[in-house]
Amino acid sequence: MTHRRIFIGDVHGHYDGLMVLLDAIAPGADDQVYFVGDLIDRGPQSADVVEFVRQSGYKCVLGNHEQLLLDSFPNGRQNNPALAAWLYSGGRATLASYGKAGIPMAHLEWMRTLPIYLDLGDIWLVHAGLAPNLPLEKQTPEDFCWIRDEFHRSTKPYFPDKLIITGHTITFTLPGVAAGELAQGPGWLDIDTGAYHPISGWLTGVDITHRKVYQVNVFQYSVRTLPLDEAITQIQPERVLMK
């Protein structure tokens, strides 16, 4: 039996939805599960999501929302300007999920260990993307966690032999992509279908081995499965507008 490689899009604090999604996927002990970052913020159960992924042994790359949190508490101390930026970006929901006890040091230390990308051979997992015209050694953590339009406008694959899997940019914000659909461009696949967003609500898991997509709507807890090719919309890079 083939071991599966499964990739989970931005969870954004929707623990209950994540549990429904994983029940549908039913990963076995030998399956490899990867998270694309942004486990936290905006949704109601960030603390539970972090604790689950931390204890599961599943792999996860650093998202910009984890970075915002880490910037708010460098060396365990509060950085007020960074904290204000994080709270504005959905951090209030995360703080609320931890309650009066606050964020445990173990969670902060775990987030600090998250890699900014994972090279899996034929797949390159990163939260946001990369700067299309820079060699890999000149890329910055900010590129990997934050880049959007410059990456999506690129008309040629960055790697000749690797598919880049990302989250970060909600797919329906890209031209021609409907809510819940995955977006694909030259050499990349975006699986952030906007779980927290009222227009979508879809949290996505992709079994890349069997080319199958699992989705749960975190507001209704409805589940659907689709062949990967039917779940994808190809974007036209030249239609992506630089903001």
C-alpha positions in Angstrom: 0.0 0.0 0.0 1.3 3.4 -1.0 2.1 5.8 1.9 0.3 9.1 1.4 1.7 12.6 1.5 -1.0 15.0 2.7 -0.9 18.8 2.8 -3.2 20.9 5.0 -4.0 24.5 4.1 -4.1 27.5 6.5 -6.1 26.4 9.6 -6.4 29.8 11.3 -7.6 28.5 14.6 -10.4 26.3 13.4 -9.6 23.2 15.5 -13.0 21.6 15.2 -13.0 21.9 11.5 -9.5 20.5 11.4 -10.6 17.4 13.4 -13.5 16.8 10.9 -11.1 17.2 8.0 -8.6 14.7 9.5 -11.4 12.2 10.2 -12.3 12.4 6.5 -8.6 12.0 5.4 -8.0 9.3 8.1 -4.2 9.4 7.9 -2.4 6.2 8.8 0.7 5.8 10.9 2.9 5.7 7.8 1.2 8.6 6.0 3.1 11.9 6.1 1.1 15.0 7.0 2.3 18.5 6.4 0.9 21.9 7.4 1.5 25.0 5.4 1.6 27.4 8.3 -0.9 29.9 9.7 -2.2 27.5 12.3 -3.3 30.5 14.4 -5.3 33.8 14.4 -8.7 34.8 13.4 -10.5 31.5 14.3 -11.6 30.7 17.8 -9.3 27.7 18.8 -5.7 28.6 17.9 -4.4 27.2 21.2 -5.9 23.8 20.5 -4.6 23.8 16.9 -1.0 24.5 18.1 -1.2 21.9 20.8 -2.5 19.3 18.5 0.1 19.9 15.7 2.9 20.2 18.2 2.0 16.8 19.8 1.1 15.0 16.6 4.6 15.0 15.2 3.2 16.3 11.9 5.5 18.7 10.0 4.6 22.4 9.7 6.4 25.3 8.1 6.4 28.8 9.5 3.5 31.1 8.5 3.4 34.8 8.7 0.9 34.7 11.5 3.3 32.6 13.6 6.0 35.1 12.8 3.8 38.0 13.9 3.2 36.2 17.2 6.9 35.5 17.7 7.8 39.1 16.9 5.4 40.2 19.6 7.3 38.2 22.3 11.0 38.1 21.5 12.9 36.4 24.3 9.6 35.9 26.1 9.2 39.7 26.6 6.5 41.8 25.1 7.3 44.0 22.1 4.5 46.6 22.0 4.7 47.8 18.4 4.9 44.2 17.1 2.1 43.2 19.5 -0.2 45.9 18.1 0.5 44.7 14.5 -0.3 41.1 15.5 -3.5 41.9 17.4 -4.7 43.9 14.4 -4.0 40.9 12.1 -6.1 38.4 14.1 -4.1 37.9 17.2 -6.8 38.9 19.6 -8.7 35.6 18.8 -5.5 33.7 19.5 -4.9 35.4 22.9 -8.5 34.7 23.8 -8.1 31.0 23.0 -5.3 30.7 25.5 -7.3 32.4 28.3 -5.9 34.0 31.4 -2.9 31.7 31.6 -1.5 33.2 28.4 0.6 31.6 25.7 2.8 28.9 27.2 6.5 29.1 26.6 6.5 25.6 25.2 4.2 26.8 22.3 6.5 29.8 21.6 9.6 27.6 21.7 7.9 25.1 19.3 7.0 27.9 16.8 10.6 29.1 16.9 11.7 25.7 15.6 9.4 25.7 12.6 11.3 25.6 9.3 10.7 28.4 6.8 10.4 25.8 4.0 10.7 22.0 3.5 12.4 20.5 0.4 10.6 17.1 -0.1 12.4 16.3 -3.4 9.6 16.7 -5.9 7.7 19.1 -3.7 8.9 22.3 -2.1 6.6 23.4 0.8 6.6 27.1 1.9 4.0 29.3 3.4 3.8 32.2 0.9 6.1 31.5 -2.1 9.4 33.0 -3.1 10.9 35.9 -4.9 10.9 34.7 -8.5 14.0 36.5 -9.6 16.3 35.8 -6.7 18.5 32.7 -6.2 17.5 30.5 -3.3 20.4 31.6 -1.1 19.4 35.2 -1.4 15.7 34.7 -0.4 14.7 36.0 3.0 12.3 34.6 5.6 10.1 37.6 4.8 9.9 36.4 1.2 8.9 32.9 2.2 6.3 34.1 4.7 4.8 37.2 3.1 5.2 37.4 -0.7 2.1 37.5 -2.8 1.7 39.3 -6.2 5.3 39.2 -7.4 5.3 35.4 -6.9 1.9 34.8 -8.5 2.7 37.1 -11.5 5.7 35.0 -12.5 5.2 33.3 -15.8 7.7 30.5 -15.5 8.3 27.8 -12.8 10.9 28.7 -10.2 12.1 25.0 -10.0 12.2 22.9 -13.1 11.5 19.7 -11.2 9.6 20.7 -8.0 6.0 21.7 -7.4 5.8 24.5 -4.9 2.9 24.1 -2.5 1.8 27.2 -0.6 -0.9 28.7 1.5 -1.0 32.4 2.6 -3.0 33.9 -0.3 -6.7 32.9 -0.2 -7.3 31.3 -3.5 -10.5 33.2 -4.4 -8.5 36.5 -4.3 -6.7 35.3 -7.4 -8.2 36.1 -10.8 -10.8 33.6 -12.0 -10.8 31.4 -8.9 -14.0 30.7 -7.0 -14.4 30.2 -3.3 -13.2 26.7 -2.3 -11.2 26.1 -5.4 -7.4 25.5 -5.4 -5.3 27.8 -7.5 -2.4 26.7 -9.7 0.1 28.7 -11.6 3.5 28.0 -13.3 5.1 25.5 -10.9 3.0 26.2 -7.9 -0.2 25.1 -6.1 -2.0 27.3 -3.5 -4.1 25.3 -1.1 -5.3 28.2 1.2 -9.1 28.2 0.5 -9.9 30.7 3.2 -11.2 28.6 6.1 -11.8 31.6 8.3 -13.3 33.8 5.6 -17.2 34.1 5.5 -17.1 34.0 1.7 -15.5 30.5 1.8 -15.2 28.6 5.1 -13.4 25.8 3.3 -10.4 24.1 4.9 -8.5 22.0 2.5 -6.3 18.9 2.7 -4.6 17.5 -0.4 -3.5 13.9 -0.8 -0.9 14.5 -3.4 -0.1 10.8 -3.7 -3.6 9.9 -4.9 -4.4 13.4 -6.3 -7.4 13.8 -4.1 -8.7 16.8 -2.3 -10.6 16.7 1.0 -12.5 19.8 2.2 -14.6 20.7 5.3 -16.6 23.9 5.6 -15.7 25.1 9.1 -19.0 26.9 9.5 -21.3 24.1 8.5 -19.1 21.0 9.0 -20.0 19.7 5.6 -17.3 17.5 4.0 -16.6 17.0 0.3 -13.9 15.1 -1.7 -12.8 15.8 -5.2 -10.2 14.6 -7.7 -7.4 17.1 -7.5 -7.7 18.0 -11.2 -11.4 19.0 -10.7 -10.6 21.1 -7.6 -7.9 23.2 -9.4 -8.3 26.4 -11.4 -5.4 27.5 -13.5 -4.7 31.2 -13.1 -3.3 33.5 -15.7 -0.2 35.2 -14.1 -0.5 38.3 -16.2 -3.9 39.0 -14.7 -2.5 39.2 -11.2 -2.4 42.9 -10.3 0.5 44.3 -8.2 -0.9 46.0 -5.1 
